[in-house]
Amino acid sequence: MCGIVGFVSRTRDEALLARMLGPIAHRGPDGEGAVVLESGDGWFVHLGHRRLSIVDLEGGVQPMAIDDGLTITFNGEIWGYRELRASLLARGRALTTSSDTEVILHEVALAGDEAVARLNGMFAFAIWDARHRRLLLARDRWGIKPLVWASLPDGGVAFSSELRSLLVHPGIDRRISDDGLASFFFADYVQPPHTIVRGASRVPPGCTIAWKDGQIEGPRAFASLEELEPPAETDAHAVAAELWRRLDTAVSRQLVADVPVGIFLSGGLDSSSVARLARLHVGPRLQTFSIGFDDPEFDESSHARLVANALGTTHVEERIAESTLLDLVAEALDHLDEPLADPSILPTWLLSRLARQHVKVVLGGDGGDELLGGYPTYRAHRAARVYEAVPSALRHGLLERAIEALPPSDGYMALAWKAKRFALRWDDEPVRRHLRWMSSSDLPDVRAMMPSLGAAEPPTLALALPPYRDSLNRMMALDLATYLPSQVLAKVDRASMAHGLEVRPPMLDDDFARWARSVPSSFKVRGGTTKRLFRLAASRHLPKEIVALPKRGFAIPLSRWVRGPLRAHVEEALSPTGPWDDGLLDRATFRRFADEHAAARVDRSKPLWALVVLDRWTRRQRTLDASATHVSLSPSEERVGVRGD
């Protein structure tokens, strides 16, 4: 688990490579490597690496090269790499390390780009092929690991694990992207391939991008979210048993490491199931980690303790006062390489800090909601069938007016909040309806915040998915393509890697996820029950109180905070020095939002928090841009090697 960076240009610049490595040092505190390769036709290939040592602690140093002319810088883990390594040895390949990094190189040497689709894991990597003078960038199919890139003025290309590192390169347009900004205020995140700046792009999940002689190929998808044929088994108990067996295989694969592995334990169904299975493989020395909050409405620590006691794990818990979370705002936001308005970054940050004091690797439960039907939105789609039967005049008249008049509530998932989201963001087209239900701010508000948007729409709404016979599984695939990689996984990656902690998601093991996607939604959501199949599978292995728990997010009392202790941050963002320079945002609209929220007339906490996040990012970026010409050489710049190929 690491950070990667590099660029191809007409000029050799070891100092620039070292400066680009600096901002991602937190991703790999255990070591640094860099190399410059001469292509032979006037290009210089710069590859850099920051390492968090998890597998083959001595032999996995990067950038790594093999005799086939391939050199890699790699971030991530390949599940089942030991089996792949044995297969390579049987095919006559000579491997000199026991690392998964070398396995990737040999697989690509044998099968080229096609090898990427065979890799089961979380990864982002760049491979320079000296024989074909070609750079290959690849990102795993679920978007667990980040990868951004940019075309350079001289025809070259640059890439990095994080945008902050990429923007150290002087050849990249740093102006705010209209599409990126619209995506951010609509959905809390920037939908790939966009980033928040015009000059950089994000490699979409399950895609490769290649550079050769000044030309870009791609992005090319090696994975898709098309509908899969359902399993032949129709008995719910048999399918539930298969789910548990497959999840056990995924957990056992992801426990492979040369350092101890712990568990993020919230007490919810997903993390509790992962902990149950890991405990069988690791034994009582397995460490589980959770945090608790003083506010009982947002505290789930009792559930985590219940599971830990039932399983007999070594449980580590930290109780967090509200003041502690609030004190963390500036530090956590300053570690975001790109604006991300998910406020649960704060508790995730603290949980990561706690776990890193004991282990380098943890397993988490991410992916279970999108694969197995965990979000309340999926129940709402069932209810939509009834709502559609109500005459349109009644829906858009009496019902909507009554729902709009409901007073706002600061409570978690309050009834008024859910009713307003359901009715006031209604769309007759199911995909658009789903995206609007999942969004942070609805279209009318986004257009008010960004008058320059006009009749255009945030790019998330342009996402195309193939038709499905199973309409609810299609909505889950939509979340796999949007919300999961760009918000959930991005949040976990930034919060954990800020502390040099690797988080592995067993439910996104390719074999398990493909099988789970194929299961009909009627097994997953029925009536008012979400994750029905998963609850059935876990009922034999977990306390019944945990199995019956409704879905809860890693929430904080954002609405109350924005009205109270975070109001100073809002006012700072609303000041003339806020993010208004490019004229894309309407300051008067945000002023109105702030006044409405302060008076508790309308809950405007999400767009106001997003403004705070953007303001913090733009201020930091201005400072970095201003100091870019005054950067002194770091000691790491003296460790860059130069090699000719």
N, C-alpha and C positions, 0 to 999 in steps of 0.2 A: 504494500500500500504506500503510495508515493505521490509526488508531484512531478509532472513532466513539462518541458519547455523546449522550444527550438525554432529555428528559422533557416530558410535557404535564401541566399542573396549573392549578389555579384561581388560583395566585399566581405572579407574575413574580419570579424569583429568579436574577439574573445571577451572584451570588456562588456559589451552589450549583453552577451549571453549570460555572463555572471550577474549583471544587474537584473536580468529577467528572472534568474533563479532566486534572487533575494526575497521577493514578495510571497513565494510559496515555500519558504523554509519550514513553516509550521506543518506542512504536509509530510515532510520527511526529515525529522530531527536527528536521525541516526547516521546520515552520511550524504555526501554530495559527489556527483560525477559529471563531467562534461567533456565533450570531444568536438573537434572541428574536422570534417572530412572534405578533401578536395575532390570534386567530381571528375576533373580532367577536361571539362568543357567550359570552364570559367565560372562555375557555381561553387559556393562554399556551403556545406551542410553543417549547421550548428545543432547539436543535440545535448540537452541538459537533463539532469535527474536529481531529485531530492528523495532520500530513501527512509521509509519506516520499515525496519527489518522484521519480517514475520516468518518467511519461509527461506530455508537455506541461508542462515544468517551470515555465513562467511562467503559462500559462492555466488550469491545473487546480486553482486555489484553491477551497476549500470552506469552509462550505456553499455550494452553487451553486444558482442559481435560473434559471428560464426564464419567459417571458411567459405560459405556460399556467397559472400559479399553482402550479407544482411547485418545491419546494426539497428538495435531497438532501444527506445526509452519507453518504459511501460509502467502504468499505474493500475493496480488491481490485483485480483486473484483469479486463477483458473481452477474450477472445481474438478476433481477427478484427474488432476494433472499427473499423478503418479501412474495411473493406468495408461495415459497418453505417452508418458515417458517410456514405459515398458514396451508399448507398441512400437515406438520409434526405434528403440534398441533392437527389437525383433526384426525390424525392416532394414537393419544395417546402419542406422545413423549413429554417429559417434558423439555422445553427449559428455560433457566434462563437469557439469554441475548437477545438483538435485533440485534446481529451481524451476518454477513454472515459466519463468521468463524465457529460458532456453528452449522449453517445449514449444512456445509460440514461434520462435525463430525457425525451428526445424519443420514445423507444420507448414509454415508459409513457404519455406524453401521447397517443399514437396508439392504443394497444391496452389501456391500463389494466393490471390485474394479469396479464392473459394474456401481457404482454410478458416477464415474468420467465422463463417457461419457454423463451423463445427466446434467452436470454443464455447464451453459452458462456464460462464463466470461473470464477474463484474470487471470491466476493463476499459481503458482508454490508452491507446499506444500509437507511436509513430515508428515506422520501419523504413530505413533508407536502404534501397536496393542499388548497390554500386554498379552491378552489371548492366542494369537497365536504366540507371540514372533516374530513379523514380522514388518519390516519397509517398508512403501509404499511411493515412490516418484512419483509425477505426475506434468506434464506441460501442459498448455492449448493447444488446437488444432492448434492455429495459431502461437504459439511461442512468444506471446506478452511479457511474463515474463520469465526471464532467470533461468536456474537451471543446475548446474554442479555437478559432483560426481566423486568419485574415490574409488577403492578397496584399502584396507589397508593391510600391511604385516601380521597382526595378524588374517586376515580373516574378519575384520570388514569393515565398509564403512563410507565414509565422504561425505558431500554435502554442497552446499552453493548457494546463489544467484549469487555470482561473483567469478571468478577464483582467484582473488587476496586474497580473504578470505580463499579459499580452500587451497591455497599454503602455508598458515601459518602452516598447519599440516605437521610435519616433515616426515611423512611416504609416501609422494607422490613424484614420479619421476618428477623432474623439467626440464629434458632435452627437447630441442626443438623437436617437432614431425615433421618427414618428410612430412607426409600427411597434417598435419596442416599448415606447411609452404607453401607447394605447393598450397593448397587451398587458402591461404591468398594472395599470389602473383597473382594467376589466377583471383580471384573473389573479392578481397578487404576484404574478411571475411573468417572465418574458418567454413566450412560446418559441421554441426552435423552428426554423434556423436563425431567427432574429436574436440579437442581444440589445442591450440598452443603448449602444452606440452604433453609428452608421457603418463604421469601417470594419466591424468584426461580426463573425457569424458563429453559431453554435452547431457542432456536428449533431444531427438528430439521432435519437436512439436507434440502434440497429442499422447504422449506415457507415459507409466508408467514403473517404474523399482522397483523391490521389493528385499529386503534382508531378509534372514532367515537362522539363524544358519551357517553363513559363506558362504552362497551360494547366487549368484545373479540371479534373474529371470528377463528376458527382455533384451532390451526394448521391450515392447508390445504395439502395436498401438491400441488406442481406437477410432481413427478417421482416415479417409482415404480421398484421393483426386480422387476417381474413378468418372467416368462421371455420371451425374445425368440426369434423364428424364426431358425434357424441359416442361415448363408450357403449358397448352392446349391453352391459349389465343395467338392469332397470330397478333392482331391489335397492331401496335406500340404505338399508343396513350394510349390504355388501359394498355399495359405492363408498359409504362412510369409512368402512374398514380399509378400502383401497386408498382413500385419502390419507389416513393415518400412516399406513405403510409407506406411501410415497414421501410424505413429509419426514418420516424418520430417516429415509435414505438421504434426503436433502440436508437434514441437520447433521447427520454423520459426516457427509462430505465436507461441510463447512466448518466442522470442528478441527479439521486438519491444520495444524500450525506447529511451529517450533517454539511457540511461547504459549502461556496459558490463555484460555478463551473464557470470557464471562458472558452474561446475558443482561440485556436491557429488559427489566421486568416491570411493566405498568400495572399488572393485575388484570389486564384485559384478556380476551380469548386467544388472540394471536401470540402475544409474547409468553403467556402462560403455557401454551401448547409447545412452543419452542423450548421453553425451560424444562418442561416435563420430559421431552425426548432427549435433550442434552444431558439431563441428570442421569438417565439410564446409561449413557455412554461414558460420562466423566466421573460420576460418583459424587459423594458428599462434598468433595473439595470444590465443586462448581460454585462460582460466585455469581450472585444476582445483584442487580443495582436498581434502586428506585429513589425518587425524591417525593417528599410530601409537602403540602402547602398549608398555611395557617387557615386559609379560607376553606371551610368544609365543602362548599359547593363545587370546588375545583380540585379537591383532594381525593386521590385514589390510593393512597399509600396503604390503607388497611387491606385492600384487595391484594396488593403485592405481598404484604406480610402473610396473608392467609395462604397464598400459593407457596411462598418460600417455606413456610412452616410445614405445609402438607408434603412438599417434595423433599424437605431436608437439605436445602441448599445453604451455603454460607452467604447470608443476606447482608447487604450493606445499604443503609438508608440514610438520607440526609433530609432534614426538615428545613424548609425554606420560608423565611419571613417575606412578606410583600415588599418590604424595603430592600431586601437583598436582590429580588428580581428587578426592581426599579433602578437600583444602582448599576445593574448590569447592562442597561439599554445601550449606552454609548459604546462600550467595549464590544458587545455582541454585534451591533450594526457595523462597526468598523472592520469586522472580519468578513463581511459580505463582499465578495468580489463584484457583485451586481445587485441592484435592488431586489429584494425579496420580502414581501409584506406579510409573511406568515408570522404572527406574533408568537407562535409556539417555538420559534427559534430560541426564545429566552429559556424556558425550562429544558429544552433539548441541549442547549449549551451547558447548563448546570449539571445535567445528568452525565454528559460526556466528560466534564471536568472531574466529577466524582469517580466515574469508572476508570479514567486514565491514571488515577492515583494508585490503582491496583493491578490493572491489566492493560495490554496493548490492543486487544481484539475483543469485540462483543458480537453476539448474534442478536438480531432484532426481529420484529414481526411485520415489517413493511411489506406490502403487496397483498396481504390477506384480504383486505376490504375490497380491492379492485378485482381480485380473482374469484372470491367466494361470496360476494354480495353483501358487504358489510355496511354500506352507507345508507342512511335514511332516504336519500334521494331515490334509491331503487324501489323502496316502498311507495314513494310519491308517484313513480311512473305507473304503478298498479292503480293507485287512486285516480290518476289522470284519466283512465278509461271511463270512470264514472263522471268525472268533472266535464269531460268532453260531451257527454250526453245532455248536460244542462244547456238550455237555449242560450245562444251567444248574447242576446240582449240582456238576459238576466245575469249572465256571468260578468259582462263588462259594465253593467249598470249597478244594480243593487248590491250584488255580492262583493264586487271589488271596492265599492265605496265604503261598505261596512268594514271590510278587512283593513282598508287603508286608515280608517278612523281608530283602529286599535292602538292604545298607547304603547310606546316602546318599553322594552324591559332589558335590564342589565343581566338577567339570569342566563345560564347556559342553555342554548337551544330552546328558548322560551316558545310557548305556543304561538304568541303573536308573531314572533320572528319567523317561525316556520310557515304560518298562514300567509304572511305577506310575501315571502319568497315564492311560495307555491302559486298564488293567484296573480300577484302584480308583476311577476316575471314570466307569465304564461306565454308560450309560443306554440302555434299549432304544429310546427315541424319538430319531431321528437329530439333530434340531435341538438338543434338550436335551443330548445327548451332545457335540455339537460345542461348544456354549457352555461346558460343564463342562471339556472338554479345553483350551479357550482361556483359562479363567479363572485368576486368581491363586490363590485359595483355594476349595476345593470346599465344597459346601453344609453338610456336617456341621461343618466348622471355622467357617464364617460364623455358623452358629447358636450355636456355642459362644462366639464372640467377641461376638455380639449376642443374648443371651437374650430380649430384647424382641421379636425377630423372630418367635419362636414357630414356627408351622407355615407362616408366610408365606415367600415366596421373593424374592430380589433381582429388581427390575423387568426386568433384562435377559432373564430367562427367560420373561417374558410377551410378548416381541416376536413378532409374527405376520408371516409371509411367505407369499405365495401359493404354492400347490403348483407343483412343477416336474416335467416328465418327466425332466429331467436332474438327478438328485439331487445330484451333486457340484457342479454349477453353482449349485444352491440354497445349498450351504454357502458358496460364494464370495460369493454375494449377501448372506448373513448377515454375513460379515466386512465387506462394504462398508457394511452398515447399523450395525455396532457397533464392532468393533475399529479399523477404519481411521479413521473420523472422530473417535472419542472418545479414542483412545489415540495412534495413530501421527501423525495430522495435528495433534492438539492439542499433542503433544510438540514437533513441529517448529515450529508456530506460536509457542509460548511461548518456546522456546529461541532462535529466530531473531529474533523481534520484540523480544526483550529487548536485542538489539544493533542494532536498526534495520535488519535485513536481510530482504529479501523472498525467499521460497522458492517457486518455481513447479513444479508437478508435471505434466509433459507427458502422462503416462499417464492423467491424469484430465481431459484434454481431452474434452469431451462426445462428440465424433464418434468418437474412438478408443475411449473406454471403452464406448460403446454397441456398437460392432462387436465388441470383445473379449468382452463379456458374451455375445454371441450365438453365439460359437464353441463347439461341443460340448466337454465336458470330456475326451472321449477324445483330443482333440488336445493337451490341456494336461497331463494326468497319465496316465502309462501305466507299469504295473509299479512299479518303484522310482524312476522318473524324474519329477520335477516340472518344470514349465515346459518341457515337451517341445517345443511349437511355437515358443516364444520361443528356445530353444536352437538349433533348426533355423534360424530366421530370422537369428540372430546369427552362426551358424557361418561365414558368408561374410565377416564384417566385423570380428570380434574374435579375439584370440589364443585358440587352442583350450583353453589352461589356464583361461581365464576362463569360457568357455562351459560347461566341465565342472564348475565349482565347485558344491558343494552350497550350499543356502541357509544363511546365517549372519545373525544379528541384530547390532545395534550393542551388543554385550554388555559387561558388566563382571563381575568375580568377586564377585558380591553375597554368595553364601553364605559365602565366606571372610571378606569384609569385616564382615558382621554378627557373625561370631564373633570378629573381631579389632578393627580400627581404628574400626568404626562402633558398637561395643558401648556406648561412652559415650553416644551419641545414643539408643540403645535404652533404656538405664537412665534417662536424663532423661525420656523419654516415659513410662516406667513409674512415675515418681515421683508423689506425690500431686498435683502441680501439672499433670499431664498432662491429656489430653482426656477426663476422666471426669465433668465437671460435670453433664452432662445425664442420666447414668445409662444411656446406650444401650449402652455397652461394658462387658464384664466384665474387670476388671483382673486377676483371678486367672488367667483363661485366658491372657492375654498373658504373665503371669509364668511360667506353665508352659511356654508356647511358647519363651520366652527361655532357660529352663533346658534344655529339650530340645535346642535348637539349639546352645547352648554346649557341651553334652556330645556333640554330633555323633550323637545318637540319631535325630533327625528333622530334615529340612531345613525350617526355619520362616522362612527368610530373607524370603520374599515378604510374609507378614502382618506381620512385625516391621518391615520397611522401610516398608510402608504405614502402620504406626503412627507411625513417625518422621516421615513426610511429613505426616500429619494433625496430629501434635503441633506441628510447626513452623508449620503454617497456623493452627491455633487460637490459638497464642501470639501470632502476629503480628496476628491479627484482634482479639484482646482489647486489644492495645496501641493499634491504630487506633481501636477503639470508644471506649476510654478518653480518647483525645486529640481525639475528634471535636468536642467542644464548645470546644476551645482552638485551633482552626485559625485562623491569621491570613490575611488576604486576600493573594493573590499578585498580582504585577503583571499577570498575564493577565486578572484579573477586571476590569481597567480597559479591556480591549479588546473587550468583548462589545457587539455592536451591538443595537439594538432597532428593529424595523420592524413596521408594521401592514399587514395584508392584508385 
